[in-house]
Amino acid sequence: MEEATTAATPPDRAPDPEFLWALQSYVMESGRLLVVEVDRDGCIIDSNLTFRSRFAGFASVRGELLSRFLSSGSGELLDIEPGLPHRTPVARVFQTPLGGETYLFHAYPSGRGIVLIGELANVAESDIVERMGSLAMEMSRLVRDLRNTNRELALANETNQALARTDPLTSLANRRFFMERLEDGIARARIEGAQLSLIMIDLDHFKQVNDRFGHAGGDLVLVALAGLLQSQVRGVDLPARLGGEEFAVVMSDADLRVAGDVAERLRTRLAALRPLDTGYRVTASFGVAQRRPEEDADALLGRADDLLYRAKSNGRNQVVLEPTAAASDHP
């Protein structure tokens, strides 16, 4: 297809994207169909190789009048106006100037003018009707297939995006997505002067769970904790599985006291769960930190992690908060 300059699209002639895709991806390269785009004065804007090879010996025809190559057969000006609303194609029958060949075209509105799509045909009226009907059905099928493909691609893209940011076992955010959200939250907190807190969570003696109940039993514990996190945090908070038995919750617009209360509630409710059997209690240790001025994601994560391991060292199954004086050092 020849290069063409971009013209402004009249507001009532906005091109149908599905039709234009079918035109560019299939019709222009078909080798069978003749395609030529003209403006309202019948001047050629663009054409495909099939049209140029048949009428101009492969030479460029841009800027030429279509009437140089085709006529209506009666000496009148070519009738190329689509004429019907909703981009419904209109059948047109043209002949070469000397009347030697008859061509069947459909006229489609386009953003820059009118697109004519057609082929060489016999002169029999029944043949004209049948072949033009086939051409219209072919274009309709292409547009329909494109719309279905676009819907499938959009759904697949959404699914792939969700998988890329989700832990497959627990359906919580994975570490990568969690870090992106944590960095975004810190950037917003820095700009708005808002508070942000982080809860780090690590299941106690998780190796013993796997040793006693197998990895399937360990998975049940992980899923149970994930469900508890999803049910107990706010919609603006983001719980995540960072890896193994380590979890975290980033809490926007929450100070140390609020985050500490949430962590304690999670601790007590987890201890009350019995995901494996009635005689086995699952516990976890928690470290809670509030973001300090000018602190980045890695620094906040490191402090919360240190508090978590202090909870481990102190006997597990407890919440350790950063010192209140440090947390209060916030604008």
C-alpha positions in Angstrom: 0.0 0.0 0.0 1.3 3.4 -0.8 2.3 5.9 1.8 -0.3 8.6 2.5 -0.5 11.7 4.5 -2.8 11.9 7.5 -5.8 14.0 7.1 -8.2 15.3 9.7 -11.1 12.9 10.3 -14.5 14.6 10.1 -16.4 14.0 13.4 -19.3 12.3 11.5 -16.9 10.1 9.6 -14.7 8.6 12.3 -13.3 5.3 10.9 -14.5 2.0 12.3 -11.3 0.5 13.9 -12.4 -3.1 13.3 -13.1 -2.4 9.6 -9.8 -0.5 9.2 -8.0 -3.5 10.8 -9.6 -5.9 8.4 -8.8 -3.6 5.5 -5.1 -3.3 6.4 -4.5 -6.8 7.6 -6.3 -8.8 5.0 -7.9 -7.0 2.1 -5.0 -4.8 1.1 -2.7 -7.9 1.0 -5.2 -10.3 -0.4 -3.8 -10.2 -4.0 -7.3 -10.8 -5.3 -9.3 -7.8 -4.2 -8.9 -4.3 -5.7 -8.7 -1.6 -3.0 -8.7 2.1 -3.7 -9.4 5.0 -1.3 -10.7 8.3 -2.7 -11.7 11.6 -1.4 -15.1 13.2 -1.9 -14.0 14.6 -5.2 -13.0 11.2 -6.5 -9.3 11.9 -6.2 -7.2 8.8 -5.3 -5.7 9.0 -1.8 -4.4 5.4 -1.6 -4.5 2.1 -3.3 -3.2 -1.4 -3.0 -0.7 -3.3 -5.3 -3.5 -5.2 -7.0 -5.3 -2.1 -8.1 -2.0 -0.4 -9.3 -0.9 -3.5 -11.2 -4.1 -3.8 -13.1 -4.7 -0.2 -13.9 -1.3 1.6 -13.8 1.4 -1.0 -14.4 2.4 -0.8 -10.7 3.0 3.0 -10.9 1.7 5.3 -8.2 -1.9 6.6 -8.8 -2.1 8.9 -5.8 -3.6 12.2 -6.8 -5.2 10.8 -10.0 -8.9 10.9 -10.5 -10.6 7.5 -10.2 -12.6 8.3 -13.4 -9.3 8.0 -15.3 -9.4 4.2 -14.7 -13.1 3.5 -14.2 -16.4 4.8 -15.4 -20.0 4.3 -14.7 -20.6 3.1 -18.2 -23.0 5.9 -19.0 -20.5 8.7 -19.2 -21.7 10.3 -16.0 -19.6 11.1 -13.0 -18.7 8.1 -10.9 -21.2 7.4 -8.1 -18.9 6.5 -5.2 -20.9 7.9 -2.2 -21.6 5.1 0.3 -25.0 6.7 0.9 -26.3 4.5 3.8 -25.9 5.1 7.5 -24.1 2.9 10.0 -21.3 2.2 7.5 -23.4 -0.2 5.5 -21.6 -0.9 2.2 -23.2 0.0 -1.1 -22.7 -2.0 -4.2 -21.2 -0.2 -7.3 -20.6 -1.5 -10.8 -17.9 0.2 -12.8 -16.3 -0.4 -16.2 -13.0 0.5 -17.8 -13.3 3.6 -20.0 -13.4 1.6 -23.2 -16.0 -0.7 -21.7 -13.9 -3.8 -21.9 -14.1 -5.1 -18.3 -16.7 -4.8 -15.6 -15.7 -4.4 -11.9 -17.8 -4.9 -8.8 -17.1 -2.7 -5.8 -18.5 -2.0 -2.4 -18.2 1.6 -1.1 -17.3 2.0 2.6 -17.0 5.3 4.5 -13.5 5.8 5.9 -11.9 8.5 8.0 -10.5 10.3 4.9 -13.1 9.7 2.3 -14.4 6.5 0.8 -12.8 3.0 0.4 -13.8 1.0 -2.6 -13.2 -2.8 -2.4 -14.0 -5.0 -5.4 -12.9 -7.4 -8.1 -13.3 -8.2 -11.8 -16.7 -9.7 -12.5 -18.9 -11.1 -15.3 -21.6 -8.9 -16.7 -24.5 -11.1 -15.6 -26.6 -9.4 -13.1 -27.1 -12.5 -11.0 -23.3 -13.0 -10.9 -22.9 -9.4 -9.8 -25.4 -9.8 -6.9 -23.9 -13.1 -5.8 -20.3 -12.0 -5.8 -20.9 -8.6 -4.2 -22.9 -10.4 -1.5 -20.0 -12.7 -0.9 -17.6 -9.7 -0.6 -19.9 -8.1 2.0 -20.1 -11.3 3.9 -16.3 -11.7 3.8 -15.8 -8.2 5.2 -18.4 -8.7 7.9 -16.8 -12.0 8.9 -13.4 -10.3 9.2 -14.8 -7.6 11.4 -16.7 -10.1 13.6 -13.6 -12.3 14.0 -11.5 -9.2 14.9 -14.0 -8.2 17.6 -14.0 -11.7 19.0 -10.2 -11.8 18.9 -10.0 -8.4 20.6 -12.3 -9.6 23.4 -10.3 -12.8 23.9 -7.0 -10.9 23.9 -8.4 -8.4 26.4 -9.5 -11.2 28.7 -6.2 -13.0 28.3 -4.3 -9.9 29.0 -6.3 -9.2 32.2 -5.7 -12.8 33.3 -2.0 -12.6 32.5 -1.7 -9.4 34.4 -3.5 -10.9 37.4 -1.3 -14.0 37.3 1.8 -11.8 37.1 1.0 -10.0 40.4 -0.6 -12.9 42.3 0.8 -15.7 44.4 -0.7 -18.9 42.8 -1.3 -20.7 46.1 -2.8 -18.0 48.2 -4.2 -15.6 45.6 -2.6 -12.8 47.6 -0.3 -10.3 45.9 3.2 -11.7 45.2 6.4 -10.0 46.3 7.0 -8.1 43.1 3.5 -6.5 43.1 3.7 -5.9 46.8 7.0 -4.0 46.4 5.5 -1.9 43.6 2.5 -1.0 45.7 4.7 -0.3 48.7 6.9 2.1 46.7 3.8 3.8 45.2 2.3 4.2 48.7 5.5 5.7 50.1 5.7 8.1 47.2 2.1 9.2 47.8 2.7 9.5 51.6 5.8 11.6 50.9 3.9 14.0 48.7 0.7 14.2 50.8 2.3 13.9 54.3 0.2 10.8 54.9 1.0 8.0 57.3 1.9 4.5 56.2 2.6 1.4 58.2 3.9 -2.1 57.4 3.1 -5.4 59.1 5.5 -8.3 58.6 4.3 -11.8 59.5 6.1 -15.1 59.7 4.5 -18.4 60.7 6.1 -20.1 63.7 7.8 -23.5 63.4 6.5 -23.9 59.9 9.0 -26.6 59.1 7.3 -28.7 61.8 4.0 -28.3 60.0 5.5 -29.7 56.8 7.3 -32.5 58.7 4.1 -33.6 60.5 1.4 -33.0 57.9 3.3 -32.9 54.7 3.5 -30.1 52.2 -0.2 -30.4 51.5 -0.8 -29.7 55.2 1.6 -26.8 55.0 -0.3 -25.4 52.0 -3.5 -25.5 54.0 -1.9 -23.4 56.7 -0.7 -20.9 54.2 -4.1 -20.6 52.6 -5.8 -20.3 56.0 -3.5 -17.4 56.9 -4.1 -15.7 53.5 -7.9 -16.0 54.0 -7.6 -14.4 57.4 -5.5 -11.5 56.1 -8.0 -10.9 53.3 -10.9 -10.9 55.8 -9.3 -8.7 58.4 -7.7 -5.8 56.5 -9.3 -2.8 54.8 -9.8 -2.5 51.1 -7.1 0.1 50.9 -4.5 -2.2 52.5 -2.6 -4.8 50.5 -1.8 -8.2 52.0 0.9 -10.3 50.2 2.8 -13.5 50.4 6.5 -12.5 50.1 7.7 -16.1 49.9 7.6 -19.3 51.9 5.8 -18.7 55.2 6.5 -14.9 55.1 3.6 -12.5 54.6 3.2 -8.7 54.8 0.5 -6.1 54.9 1.0 -2.5 53.7 -1.5 -0.1 55.4 -2.1 3.3 53.8 -3.2 6.2 56.0 -2.5 4.1 59.1 -0.3 5.0 62.0 1.6 2.6 64.3 -1.3 2.3 66.8 -3.8 1.3 64.1 -1.4 -1.2 62.5 -0.5 -2.7 65.8 -4.1 -3.2 66.7 -4.6 -5.0 63.3 -1.6 -7.2 63.9 -2.7 -8.2 67.4 -6.2 -9.1 66.0 -4.6 -11.2 63.3 -2.4 -12.9 65.8 -5.2 -13.9 68.1 -7.5 -15.0 65.4 -4.8 -17.1 63.7 -4.1 -18.9 67.0 -7.9 -19.7 67.1 -7.9 -21.4 63.7 -7.5 -25.1 63.3 -6.8 -25.6 59.6 -5.2 -29.1 60.1 -6.8 -30.8 63.1 -8.4 -29.7 66.4 -5.2 -30.5 68.4 -2.8 -28.4 66.3 -2.6 -24.6 66.9 -1.0 -22.4 64.3 0.8 -19.2 65.4 2.8 -16.5 63.8 5.2 -13.6 64.9 4.6 -10.0 63.8 6.8 -7.0 63.3 5.1 -3.6 62.9 6.7 -0.4 61.7 5.5 3.1 60.7 7.3 4.9 57.8 9.7 7.6 58.9 10.3 10.8 57.0 12.3 10.3 53.8 12.4 6.6 54.4 12.2 4.4 51.2 10.6 1.0 50.8 13.7 -1.1 51.5 14.5 0.8 54.7 10.9 0.4 56.0 10.9 -3.3 55.0 14.2 -3.9 56.8 13.0 -2.2 60.0 9.8 -4.2 60.1 11.7 -7.4 59.4 14.0 -6.7 62.3 11.0 -6.2 64.6 9.6 -9.5 63.3 12.8 -11.4 64.2 12.8 -9.7 67.6 9.3 -11.3 68.1 10.8 -14.6 67.1 13.7 -14.2 69.6 11.3 -13.2 72.4 9.4 -16.5 72.1 7.2 -16.2 69.0 3.4 -15.8 68.8 3.6 -12.1 69.5 3.5 -8.6 68.0 6.5 -6.4 68.3 6.1 -2.7 67.5 8.9 -0.2 66.9 9.5 2.2 69.8 6.8 4.8 70.1 9.2 7.7 70.1 10.6 6.7 66.7 7.2 6.1 65.3 6.0 9.5 66.4 8.8 11.2 64.5 6.5 11.9 61.6 5.2 15.2 60.3 
